[in-house]
Amino acid sequence: MKGLILSGGKGTRLYPLTFTSAKQLIPVANKPVLFRVIESIRDAGITDIGIVVGDTAEEIKRAVGRGGQWGVEITYIPQEAPLGLAHAVKISQEFLGDDRFVMFLGDNVIQGGISPLIADFANSKYNSQVVLTRVDQPEQYGVAQLDEEHRIVRLIEKPKDPPSDLALVGIYMFDPYIFEAVNAIKPSWRGELEITDAIQWLIDQDYNVYPHIHHGWWIDTGRPGDMLEANSLVLEELKPTIEGYVDRDSEVDSRVTIDQGAEVINSVIRGPAIIGKDTRIVNAYVGPFTSIYHHCVVENAEISRSIVLEHSEIRNLDRRIEDSLIGRNVTLHRSPIRPRAYKFTIGDYSNLGLLGEGGH
């Protein structure tokens, strides 16, 4: 089997962060989401992986390389424009050949990995298997309808009257018959080749399309709130380690990871939290549910339920930062008027002096 990761989207819902960076490289619990996807595929026993890339191709190539750090082989497949998930499959046919494959959206995080799914599909005669999960508001998702034999019979995008609460997760398994489907369908009203249309074509042609019901959490990290939720969920499951320096005046609880070269001076770290390599936390309160990436400084400040990317500095703030996503090379410092709390989504290379009353 092979793996196919889709990483061609522009990430407009995460602006301004994605003006200067690929959305798939934004870290969750200090590891880029794309790296987590690669690890999930590798851990399922697949080492031949294609990555469909778009405008951010060069940045992704620099970050991922040829895959040696994971023991996999990476092939890059350029997509000239975001013309749909089925189009991504279509242009990947030369790479995929006659192999069965798993297709994984590069901005999704799923609890427990995909090894059970791979094993389920590998031991079956299914032509396709689609990962589904139960959701509270199915009208906001693509939804699958199943028959009495547990086969998928219909896919409906954001139905007003959902036939089930089973939503598509963004992980799909296919055999080579999918290429017949992607070549048979027409673009949707959006001008894209939709993967749901391709799967429906398989169903209508009497191919075997079955669900795999995922019972853990799953997050599409396409929005700032989703990214923060994924960060919290992954931090909850992170095995804590202390490799950096913590002085005797600091208090660090048992659910905290401090990476090599990091320093915690006269500070409190409440877990779950992670402090990246060569980051300095001085006279600060960090956490819970907070990730501070590599080469940052947090000094004389409080921050909780937030993500801070590399080479950023937060200094001398009188009020707490909370529920925030702060980009790379950002500088935050105090200005004279004091709000009660701060909440940010800040793009890379920003420099803010904080003014105004009552921000939240």
C-alpha positions in Angstrom: 0.0 0.0 0.0 0.9 3.6 -0.5 0.0 6.9 1.3 -1.2 10.1 -0.3 -1.3 13.3 1.7 -3.0 16.4 0.4 -1.2 19.6 1.3 -2.0 22.0 -1.5 -4.6 24.2 0.3 -3.9 27.9 0.9 -5.3 27.9 4.5 -7.3 31.1 4.0 -9.3 30.4 7.2 -6.1 30.7 9.2 -5.1 34.1 7.9 -3.0 36.0 8.8 -0.8 33.1 10.0 -0.9 31.4 6.6 0.1 34.5 4.6 3.7 33.5 5.3 3.5 29.8 6.1 1.9 26.6 5.0 -1.1 25.7 7.2 0.1 22.1 7.4 3.3 23.2 9.1 1.6 25.0 12.0 2.5 23.0 15.1 0.1 21.2 17.4 1.8 20.4 20.7 5.0 21.7 19.1 4.9 19.3 16.1 3.7 20.4 12.7 0.4 18.8 11.8 1.9 17.4 8.5 4.6 15.6 10.5 1.9 14.0 12.6 0.1 12.8 9.5 3.3 11.3 8.1 3.9 9.5 11.4 0.4 8.1 11.4 0.9 6.7 7.9 4.3 5.3 8.8 3.1 3.7 12.0 0.5 1.9 9.9 3.3 0.2 8.0 3.3 2.4 4.9 6.6 3.9 3.8 6.0 5.0 0.2 4.2 8.4 0.6 3.2 11.0 -2.0 2.4 14.6 -0.9 0.3 16.8 -3.2 1.6 20.3 -2.9 0.5 23.7 -4.2 1.6 27.3 -3.6 3.6 26.4 -0.5 5.4 23.5 -2.1 9.0 24.8 -1.5 8.3 25.5 2.2 6.9 22.0 2.6 9.8 20.4 0.7 12.3 22.2 3.0 10.5 21.1 6.1 9.9 17.4 5.1 12.7 16.6 2.7 12.8 13.1 1.3 11.4 11.6 4.4 14.5 10.1 5.9 13.8 11.4 9.4 10.7 9.2 9.5 12.2 6.2 7.6 9.9 6.8 4.6 10.3 7.9 1.0 8.5 11.0 0.0 7.4 11.9 -3.6 6.1 15.4 -4.3 3.2 15.8 -6.7 2.5 19.4 -7.8 -1.1 20.6 -8.2 -1.2 23.8 -10.2 -4.4 25.0 -8.6 -6.8 23.7 -5.8 -9.1 21.9 -8.2 -10.5 19.4 -5.7 -9.6 16.3 -3.8 -10.6 14.0 -6.7 -8.3 16.1 -8.9 -5.5 15.4 -6.5 -6.1 11.7 -6.8 -6.3 12.0 -10.6 -2.9 13.7 -10.9 -1.3 11.2 -8.5 -2.1 8.1 -10.7 1.4 7.8 -12.0 2.8 7.7 -8.4 0.0 5.4 -7.1 0.0 2.9 -10.0 -2.0 -0.2 -9.2 -1.5 -0.1 -5.5 -4.2 0.3 -2.9 -3.7 3.6 -0.9 -4.8 5.7 2.0 -5.5 9.4 1.3 -5.2 11.7 4.3 -5.8 15.4 4.4 -2.7 17.1 5.6 -4.4 19.4 8.1 -6.3 16.7 10.1 -5.4 15.3 13.5 -7.0 12.0 14.6 -6.8 10.2 17.9 -5.1 6.8 17.9 -3.7 7.0 14.3 -4.9 4.9 11.3 -3.3 1.5 11.9 -6.7 -0.1 12.6 -8.1 1.4 9.4 -5.2 0.1 7.3 -5.5 -3.4 8.8 -9.3 -3.4 8.2 -8.9 -2.4 4.6 -5.9 -4.7 3.9 -7.8 -7.7 5.1 -11.0 -6.9 3.0 -12.1 -7.0 -0.6 -13.5 -3.5 -0.3 -13.0 -1.1 -3.2 -13.1 1.8 -0.9 -13.3 2.5 2.8 -14.3 5.9 4.2 -13.6 7.0 7.8 -16.7 8.3 9.5 -17.3 9.7 13.0 -20.4 10.5 14.9 -21.0 14.3 15.3 -23.6 16.4 17.1 -24.4 18.7 14.2 -24.3 16.5 11.1 -25.9 19.2 9.0 -22.6 21.0 9.1 -20.6 18.1 7.5 -20.6 15.7 4.6 -22.7 12.8 5.9 -22.9 9.1 4.9 -26.1 7.0 4.7 -25.6 3.3 5.3 -27.8 0.3 4.2 -28.7 -2.7 6.3 -25.5 -4.5 5.2 -23.5 -1.6 6.6 -22.4 -0.4 3.2 -22.3 3.3 2.3 -25.2 4.0 -0.2 -25.2 7.8 -0.3 -23.0 10.8 0.5 -24.7 14.1 1.2 -22.9 17.4 1.6 -24.3 19.5 4.6 -27.8 18.1 4.4 -30.7 20.1 5.8 -32.3 16.8 7.0 -29.3 14.5 7.8 -30.0 10.7 7.3 -27.4 9.9 9.9 -24.9 11.5 12.3 -22.0 9.9 10.5 -19.7 12.6 9.1 -16.8 12.2 6.7 -13.5 12.7 8.5 -11.1 13.3 5.6 -9.3 9.9 5.5 -10.1 7.6 2.6 -8.9 4.2 1.4 -9.1 3.2 -2.3 -8.1 0.6 -4.8 -7.3 1.4 -8.4 -11.0 1.6 -9.4 -11.0 5.1 -8.0 -9.2 6.3 -11.2 -12.2 5.2 -13.2 -14.3 7.4 -10.9 -12.2 10.5 -11.0 -12.1 10.4 -14.8 -15.8 9.9 -15.1 -17.1 12.7 -12.9 -17.6 16.4 -13.8 -16.5 19.5 -11.8 -19.0 20.7 -9.2 -20.5 24.2 -9.0 -17.2 25.2 -7.3 -15.3 24.2 -10.4 -13.7 21.3 -8.5 -13.6 17.5 -8.8 -15.2 16.4 -5.6 -14.0 13.3 -3.8 -17.6 12.7 -2.6 -18.8 12.6 -6.2 -16.1 10.1 -7.1 -17.1 7.9 -4.1 -20.8 8.2 -5.1 -19.8 7.1 -8.6 -18.2 4.0 -7.2 -21.4 3.3 -5.2 -23.6 3.8 -8.2 -21.5 1.4 -10.2 -22.0 -1.3 -7.5 -18.4 -1.2 -6.2 -18.1 -2.1 -2.5 -17.7 1.1 -0.4 -17.7 0.5 3.4 -17.3 2.8 6.4 -14.7 2.6 9.1 -16.3 4.2 12.2 -13.8 6.2 14.3 -14.6 6.4 18.0 -12.0 8.8 19.2 -11.6 12.5 18.6 -10.8 14.1 15.2 -10.0 17.7 14.4 -9.8 19.5 11.1 -7.3 22.3 12.0 -8.5 24.7 9.4 -9.6 27.5 11.8 -7.8 29.1 14.8 -10.3 27.7 17.3 -9.9 24.2 15.8 -6.1 24.5 16.0 -6.3 25.4 19.7 -8.7 22.5 20.4 -6.4 20.1 18.6 -3.5 21.4 20.6 -5.4 20.9 23.9 -6.4 17.3 23.0 -2.9 16.3 21.9 -1.3 17.9 25.0 -3.7 15.8 27.1 -2.1 12.6 25.6 1.5 13.8 25.5 3.9 11.8 27.7 5.7 14.5 29.8 9.5 14.7 29.9 11.8 17.3 31.5 15.0 17.7 29.4 15.6 21.5 30.0 16.6 23.5 33.1 14.1 24.3 35.9 15.4 26.4 38.7 14.4 25.8 42.4 12.1 28.8 42.5 9.9 27.5 39.7 6.9 25.2 40.0 6.3 22.7 37.2 3.5 20.1 37.5 3.6 16.5 36.3 2.0 17.1 32.9 4.6 19.4 31.4 7.2 18.7 28.8 10.3 20.9 28.7 12.6 20.3 25.7 16.4 20.3 25.7 18.0 23.8 26.1 14.8 25.4 27.5 15.0 27.3 30.7 12.3 27.9 33.3 13.3 30.7 35.8 11.1 31.7 38.8 8.0 30.6 36.9 4.9 28.4 37.1 4.1 25.9 34.4 0.6 24.3 34.6 0.1 21.3 32.5 -0.8 20.0 30.1 1.8 22.2 28.4 5.0 22.0 26.4 8.0 24.3 26.3 10.2 24.1 23.1 13.9 23.9 22.6 16.0 26.9 23.7 12.9 28.8 25.0 13.2 30.9 28.1 10.3 31.3 30.6 11.2 34.0 33.2 9.0 35.3 35.9 6.0 33.9 34.0 2.9 31.8 34.4 2.3 29.4 31.5 -0.6 27.0 31.0 -2.7 25.0 31.1 -3.2 23.8 27.5 -0.3 25.9 26.1 2.4 25.2 23.6 5.4 27.5 23.4 7.6 26.5 20.4 11.4 26.7 20.0 13.5 29.8 20.6 10.9 31.9 22.3 10.9 34.2 25.3 8.0 34.6 27.8 9.1 37.0 30.5 6.9 38.8 33.1 3.7 37.6 31.4 0.9 35.0 31.8 -0.4 32.9 29.0 -2.9 30.0 28.9 -4.8 27.9 26.3 -2.6 29.2 23.5 0.0 28.4 20.8 3.1 30.5 20.3 5.3 29.8 17.3 9.1 30.0 17.1 11.3 33.0 17.7 8.5 35.0 19.3 8.9 37.2 22.4 6.2 38.1 25.0 7.4 40.5 27.7 6.1 42.7 30.5 2.4 42.2 30.1 0.2 43.0 33.1 -2.8 40.9 31.9 -3.1 37.3 30.8 -3.0 36.2 27.2 -5.6 33.4 26.6 -7.1 31.4 23.7 -4.5 32.9 21.3 -2.6 31.7 18.3 0.6 33.7 17.9 2.8 33.4 14.8 6.6 33.3 14.2 9.0 36.2 15.0 6.3 38.1 16.9 7.1 40.7 19.6 4.4 41.5 22.2 5.2 44.1 24.9 3.4 46.3 27.3 1.9 49.7 26.4 0.5 52.2 29.0 -3.3 51.4 28.9 -4.2 48.1 30.4 -6.8 45.7 29.1 -8.1 42.9 31.4 -7.1 40.0 29.0 -5.8 39.5 25.5 -7.0 37.1 22.8 -5.0 37.0 19.5 -4.5 35.4 16.2 -1.3 37.1 15.1 0.6 36.5 11.9 4.4 36.1 11.5 6.9 38.9 12.0 4.4 41.2 13.9 5.4 43.7 16.5 2.6 44.9 18.8 2.4 47.5 21.5 -0.9 46.7 23.3 -3.3 49.6 23.6 -7.0 50.0 24.4 -9.2 49.1 27.4 -11.3 46.0 28.0 -9.8 43.8 25.3 -10.6 40.1 25.5 
